[in-house]
């Protein structure tokens, strides 16, 4: 049973267990060995959930007595791999750090390992995840765009996409048919959202004069070219070459890593909740982020990888190139300025036949990059 009056309850922190709280947590897990979700807070997120557990009597070990506990973290039961039934418990924040239309994202700080749940064995091992192995948990929520599919079906489907990308070391979907709950546990992409860097690049927003001020311009022209290529290749390699159409390309769904000099290092596309397989021609829902949607989606026509290419160009134009504002592109030759403008224009063509493919966009930017490197070589080589 679960209650919300915690005045007499014992706090159990799964990340900092004592001998007593380890025993109490063990008792809780023994009582419900098949339970997937042990929530720390009630549905409103305002009060702790109180769990009643049967524990050994402090004075009479052969007798059991009732204790009340509450958790400082959520515990989520998951299979260690997709092919076996060895289970662990993910220790996750009780509050989501990101809330979207399809699900809530929680940071996962570590894992509880229990070799067996035999009575009288109270040893629990907590293992912290290092930053490079950090995980996140996405719990799916009802979503109007997926009214035809249950949360369970959506979780299984998104898990297939995540696994196909090869980027997330994702676990078997965590499913509770009884309570219609589902979650996905995966490796956290390293870096920050492209949107965060785009805001920093634009400068600070001054509410007094309703204008952007500050230095901004954190990327050089060459870094913008490299960033465009890197993100395009990430979409190509993680999705398109795996037969996936992402269908929700926006700056919030692109995690990039840069060095201290703002040189791009890596890019990862996240959130495959509305993705589809390239061969699924029957799926024609108007789904995704409206500002980045390709015209054929609004017309109820089948989407293709060129629909993703359109969204990619919209994103790149607004977040990386920003319509050639503030004379920031003076370092480009007139020839290359015109070429980039042409790429951004043709890439947004309403006609899928005239629209550039993602590979064509990448190759055109690579040509500009190579020409600029050659020009720089001739300028700096003293022998020429």
C-alpha positions as CSV (number, residue, x, y, z in Angstrom):
1,X,0.0,0.0,0.0
2,X,1.0,3.6,-0.6
3,X,0.1,6.7,1.4
4,X,1.3,10.3,1.5
5,X,1.5,11.1,5.2
6,X,5.2,10.9,5.9
7,X,5.4,12.3,9.4
8,X,6.4,9.0,10.9
9,X,8.1,7.5,7.9
10,X,11.8,6.7,7.5
11,X,13.7,8.4,4.7
12,X,15.5,6.0,2.4
13,X,18.2,7.4,0.1
14,X,19.1,4.7,-2.4
15,X,22.3,6.5,-3.3
16,X,23.5,6.7,0.3
17,X,22.3,3.6,2.1
18,X,23.0,2.8,5.7
19,X,22.7,-0.7,7.2
20,X,19.1,0.0,8.3
21,X,17.9,1.8,5.1
22,X,19.6,-1.0,3.0
23,X,17.5,-3.5,4.9
24,X,14.3,-1.5,4.6
25,X,14.9,-1.0,0.8
26,X,15.5,-4.7,0.5
27,X,12.2,-5.5,2.2
28,X,10.4,-3.1,-0.1
29,X,11.8,-4.8,-3.2
30,X,11.2,-8.3,-1.8
31,X,7.5,-7.4,-1.4
32,X,7.1,-6.5,-5.1
33,X,9.8,-8.2,-7.0
34,X,8.1,-7.6,-10.4
35,X,7.2,-4.0,-9.8
36,X,8.8,-1.7,-12.4
37,X,8.2,1.8,-11.0
38,X,8.8,2.8,-7.4
39,X,8.0,6.5,-7.4
40,X,9.2,9.0,-4.8
41,X,6.4,11.5,-5.3
42,X,2.6,11.2,-5.8
43,X,0.9,12.0,-9.2
44,X,0.9,15.7,-8.4
45,X,4.6,15.7,-7.6
46,X,4.0,17.5,-4.4
47,X,4.1,14.9,-1.6
48,X,6.3,11.8,-0.9
49,X,4.7,8.4,-1.4
50,X,4.8,6.3,1.7
51,X,5.5,2.6,1.3
52,X,4.6,0.1,4.0
53,X,7.1,-2.7,4.4
54,X,7.3,-5.8,6.5
55,X,10.7,-5.8,8.2
56,X,12.3,-8.1,10.9
57,X,11.5,-7.0,14.4
58,X,14.4,-5.1,16.0
59,X,14.2,-7.3,19.1
60,X,12.7,-10.6,17.9
61,X,14.4,-11.5,14.6
62,X,11.9,-14.3,13.9
63,X,9.0,-11.9,14.0
64,X,8.1,-9.2,11.4
65,X,6.9,-5.7,12.1
66,X,5.6,-2.9,9.9
67,X,7.7,0.1,8.9
68,X,6.9,3.1,6.8
69,X,9.4,4.5,4.4
70,X,9.7,7.1,1.6
71,X,12.3,7.3,-1.2
72,X,14.5,10.3,-2.1
73,X,14.8,9.0,-5.7
74,X,12.7,7.1,-8.1
75,X,13.6,3.5,-8.6
76,X,13.0,1.9,-12.0
77,X,13.4,-1.8,-12.6
78,X,15.1,-2.7,-15.9
79,X,16.6,-5.7,-17.6
80,X,20.4,-5.5,-17.8
81,X,20.3,-6.4,-21.5
82,X,17.6,-7.0,-24.1
83,X,18.4,-10.7,-24.1
84,X,18.3,-11.7,-20.5
85,X,16.2,-11.4,-17.4
86,X,18.9,-10.2,-15.0
87,X,17.5,-7.0,-13.4
88,X,18.8,-3.8,-11.9
89,X,17.2,-0.7,-10.5
90,X,18.0,2.7,-12.0
91,X,18.2,5.5,-9.4
92,X,16.6,8.5,-11.0
93,X,15.7,12.0,-9.9
94,X,12.2,12.4,-8.6
95,X,11.7,15.6,-10.8
96,X,12.1,15.6,-14.6
97,X,14.7,18.1,-15.9
98,X,12.8,18.2,-19.3
99,X,9.1,17.9,-20.1
100,X,7.9,17.5,-23.6
101,X,4.7,16.6,-25.4
102,X,5.6,12.9,-25.6
103,X,7.4,12.3,-22.3
104,X,9.4,13.5,-19.3
105,X,13.1,13.1,-19.1
106,X,14.8,12.2,-15.7
107,X,18.5,12.1,-14.9
108,X,19.7,8.6,-13.8
109,X,22.6,8.8,-11.3
110,X,23.4,5.2,-10.7
111,X,22.3,1.6,-10.5
112,X,21.3,-0.7,-7.6
113,X,22.4,-4.3,-8.0
114,X,20.8,-7.1,-6.1
115,X,22.0,-10.6,-6.8
116,X,18.9,-12.3,-5.3
117,X,15.9,-11.3,-3.2
118,X,16.0,-14.2,-0.8
119,X,14.6,-13.6,2.6
120,X,17.2,-12.5,5.1
121,X,19.7,-11.3,2.5
122,X,19.9,-7.5,2.8
123,X,23.1,-6.7,0.9
124,X,22.5,-4.0,-1.8
125,X,25.2,-2.6,-4.1
126,X,24.9,0.9,-5.4
127,X,27.1,1.9,-8.4
128,X,27.4,5.5,-9.5
129,X,27.5,6.1,-13.3
130,X,30.6,8.1,-14.5
131,X,29.8,11.2,-16.6
132,X,30.7,9.5,-19.8
133,X,28.3,6.6,-19.0
134,X,25.5,8.8,-17.6
135,X,22.0,7.7,-18.4
136,X,18.6,9.3,-18.7
137,X,15.1,7.9,-18.4
138,X,12.3,8.9,-20.7
139,X,8.9,8.2,-19.3
140,X,6.2,8.4,-22.0
141,X,3.0,10.4,-21.4
142,X,-0.3,10.4,-23.4
143,X,0.3,12.3,-26.7
144,X,-2.4,13.6,-29.0
145,X,-0.3,12.9,-32.1
146,X,-0.1,9.2,-31.2
147,X,-3.7,8.7,-30.2
148,X,-3.9,5.5,-32.3
149,X,-1.1,3.9,-30.3
150,X,-0.9,3.0,-26.6
151,X,2.0,4.2,-24.5
152,X,3.3,0.6,-24.4
153,X,3.3,0.4,-28.3
154,X,5.0,3.8,-28.6
155,X,7.7,2.7,-26.1
156,X,8.5,-0.5,-28.0
157,X,8.5,1.4,-31.3
158,X,10.8,4.1,-30.1
159,X,13.1,1.6,-28.5
160,X,13.5,-0.1,-31.9
161,X,14.6,3.3,-33.4
162,X,17.0,4.0,-30.6
163,X,18.6,0.6,-30.9
164,X,18.9,0.9,-34.7
165,X,20.9,4.2,-34.4
166,X,23.6,2.4,-32.3
167,X,24.1,5.6,-30.3
168,X,22.3,5.1,-26.9
169,X,23.2,1.7,-25.5
170,X,19.5,1.6,-24.6
171,X,18.0,-1.0,-22.4
172,X,14.9,-3.2,-22.9
173,X,11.7,-1.0,-22.7
174,X,10.4,-0.8,-19.2
175,X,6.7,-1.7,-19.5
176,X,3.8,-1.9,-17.0
177,X,0.7,-3.1,-18.8
178,X,-1.2,-3.0,-15.5
179,X,-0.7,0.7,-15.0
180,X,-0.2,1.7,-18.7
181,X,3.2,3.1,-18.0
182,X,6.4,2.8,-20.1
183,X,9.9,4.2,-20.0
184,X,13.1,4.0,-21.9
185,X,16.5,4.0,-20.2
186,X,19.4,5.1,-22.4
187,X,22.9,6.6,-22.5
188,X,22.8,10.4,-22.1
189,X,24.1,12.2,-25.2
190,X,27.3,14.1,-24.4
191,X,27.1,17.9,-24.8
192,X,24.4,20.5,-24.8
193,X,21.4,21.3,-27.0
194,X,22.2,23.2,-30.1
195,X,19.5,25.7,-29.0
196,X,21.7,26.7,-26.0
197,X,24.6,27.5,-28.2
198,X,22.4,29.3,-30.7
199,X,21.1,31.6,-27.9
200,X,24.6,32.2,-26.7
201,X,25.7,32.9,-30.3
202,X,22.9,35.5,-30.7
203,X,23.9,37.4,-27.6
204,X,22.0,38.4,-24.5
205,X,18.3,39.4,-24.8
206,X,17.7,42.8,-23.3
207,X,14.1,43.0,-22.1
208,X,14.3,46.8,-21.7
209,X,14.7,47.5,-25.4
210,X,13.5,44.2,-26.7
211,X,16.7,43.6,-28.5
212,X,19.6,41.1,-28.4
213,X,22.8,42.7,-27.0
214,X,26.2,41.4,-25.9
215,X,29.1,40.0,-27.8
216,X,27.4,36.8,-29.3
217,X,29.1,35.5,-32.4
218,X,30.7,32.6,-30.6
219,X,31.3,30.7,-33.8
220,X,33.6,31.7,-36.7
221,X,32.5,31.2,-40.3
222,X,34.6,28.1,-40.6
223,X,33.2,26.7,-37.4
224,X,29.7,27.3,-38.8
225,X,30.6,25.4,-41.9
226,X,32.1,22.5,-39.8
227,X,29.0,22.6,-37.5
228,X,26.6,22.3,-40.4
229,X,28.6,19.4,-41.9
230,X,28.8,17.6,-38.6
231,X,25.1,17.8,-37.8
232,X,24.2,16.8,-41.3
233,X,26.5,13.8,-41.2
234,X,25.0,12.9,-37.8
235,X,21.5,12.8,-39.2
236,X,22.7,10.9,-42.2
237,X,24.6,8.2,-40.2
238,X,22.4,7.9,-37.2
239,X,19.0,7.9,-39.0
240,X,18.9,7.9,-42.8
241,X,21.5,5.2,-43.4
242,X,19.6,3.1,-40.9
243,X,16.3,3.6,-42.8
244,X,14.9,6.0,-40.3
245,X,13.1,9.3,-40.9
246,X,13.4,11.3,-37.8
247,X,10.5,13.7,-38.4
248,X,11.2,16.1,-35.5
249,X,14.4,17.9,-36.4
250,X,14.9,21.0,-34.3
251,X,17.7,22.6,-32.2
252,X,16.3,21.1,-29.0
253,X,16.7,17.6,-30.4
254,X,20.4,18.0,-31.4
255,X,23.0,17.6,-28.8
256,X,26.5,18.9,-29.7
257,X,29.8,18.8,-28.1
258,X,32.4,21.5,-28.7
259,X,35.9,22.2,-27.3
260,X,37.0,25.3,-25.4
261,X,37.6,27.2,-28.7
262,X,34.1,26.3,-29.9
263,X,35.3,23.8,-32.5
264,X,32.6,21.2,-33.1
265,X,33.5,17.7,-31.9
266,X,30.3,15.6,-32.1
267,X,26.6,15.7,-32.7
268,X,23.8,13.4,-31.6
269,X,20.1,13.4,-32.6
270,X,17.8,12.5,-29.8
271,X,14.0,12.0,-29.4
272,X,12.8,9.4,-31.9
273,X,9.3,9.4,-30.5
274,X,7.6,10.4,-33.8
275,X,10.2,8.8,-36.2
276,X,9.1,6.3,-38.8
277,X,10.8,3.7,-41.0
278,X,11.5,4.8,-44.6
279,X,9.4,2.0,-46.0
280,X,6.3,3.0,-44.0
281,X,4.6,4.9,-46.7
282,X,1.2,4.5,-45.1
283,X,2.1,6.8,-42.2
284,X,1.2,10.4,-43.2
285,X,0.3,12.1,-39.9
286,X,1.0,15.8,-39.6
287,X,3.5,15.3,-36.8
288,X,6.6,17.1,-35.5
289,X,7.5,20.7,-34.8
290,X,5.3,23.0,-37.0
291,X,8.1,25.6,-37.7
292,X,10.3,23.0,-39.2
293,X,7.8,20.8,-41.0
294,X,8.2,20.1,-44.7
295,X,5.3,21.3,-46.9
296,X,4.3,17.8,-47.9
297,X,3.5,17.0,-44.3
298,X,0.9,19.8,-44.2
299,X,-0.6,18.5,-47.4
300,X,-1.0,15.0,-46.0
301,X,1.4,13.4,-48.3
302,X,3.9,10.7,-47.4
303,X,7.2,11.9,-45.8
304,X,10.6,10.9,-47.0
305,X,14.2,11.5,-46.1
306,X,13.9,14.7,-48.1
307,X,11.4,15.9,-45.5
308,X,14.1,15.6,-42.9
309,X,16.5,17.4,-45.2
310,X,14.0,20.3,-45.4
311,X,13.7,20.5,-41.6
312,X,17.5,20.3,-41.4
313,X,17.9,23.3,-43.7
314,X,15.3,25.3,-41.8
315,X,17.1,24.5,-38.5
316,X,20.6,25.3,-39.9
317,X,19.4,28.6,-41.5
318,X,17.9,29.9,-38.2
319,X,20.3,28.4,-35.6
320,X,23.7,28.4,-37.4
321,X,23.6,30.9,-40.3
322,X,20.9,33.2,-38.9
323,X,20.1,34.9,-42.2
324,X,23.5,36.5,-42.6
325,X,22.9,39.0,-39.8
326,X,25.2,41.6,-38.4
327,X,27.8,41.3,-41.2
328,X,29.2,38.3,-39.4
329,X,30.0,36.6,-42.7
330,X,32.4,39.2,-44.1
331,X,35.2,36.5,-43.8
332,X,33.4,34.6,-46.6
333,X,34.2,35.4,-50.2
334,X,31.3,36.7,-52.3
335,X,31.4,33.4,-54.2
336,X,31.0,31.3,-51.0
337,X,28.3,33.6,-49.6
338,X,26.2,33.2,-52.7
339,X,26.8,29.4,-52.7
340,X,25.6,29.1,-49.1
341,X,22.6,31.3,-49.8
342,X,21.8,29.0,-52.7
343,X,22.1,25.8,-50.6
344,X,19.7,27.3,-48.0
345,X,17.3,28.4,-50.6
346,X,17.1,25.2,-52.7
347,X,17.2,23.1,-49.6
348,X,13.9,24.7,-48.6
349,X,12.2,24.1,-52.0
350,X,8.5,23.1,-51.7
351,X,9.1,20.6,-54.5
352,X,10.7,17.4,-53.3
353,X,12.1,16.9,-56.8
354,X,13.9,20.3,-56.8
355,X,14.9,20.1,-53.1
356,X,18.5,19.1,-52.2
357,X,19.0,15.8,-50.5
358,X,20.9,15.7,-47.3
359,X,23.9,14.2,-49.0
360,X,23.9,17.0,-51.6
361,X,23.7,19.6,-48.8
362,X,26.7,18.0,-46.9
363,X,28.8,17.7,-50.1
364,X,28.3,21.3,-51.1
365,X,29.3,22.5,-47.7
366,X,32.3,20.2,-47.8
367,X,33.4,21.7,-51.1
368,X,33.2,25.2,-49.6
369,X,35.2,24.0,-46.6
370,X,37.9,22.4,-48.9
371,X,38.2,25.6,-51.0
372,X,38.5,27.8,-48.0
373,X,41.3,25.5,-46.6
374,X,43.1,25.7,-49.9
375,X,42.8,29.5,-50.0
376,X,44.1,29.7,-46.5
377,X,47.0,27.5,-47.4
378,X,48.0,29.7,-50.3
379,X,47.7,32.8,-48.0
380,X,49.9,31.4,-45.2
381,X,52.5,29.2,-47.0
382,X,55.7,31.4,-47.4
383,X,56.9,29.3,-50.3
384,X,54.0,30.5,-52.5
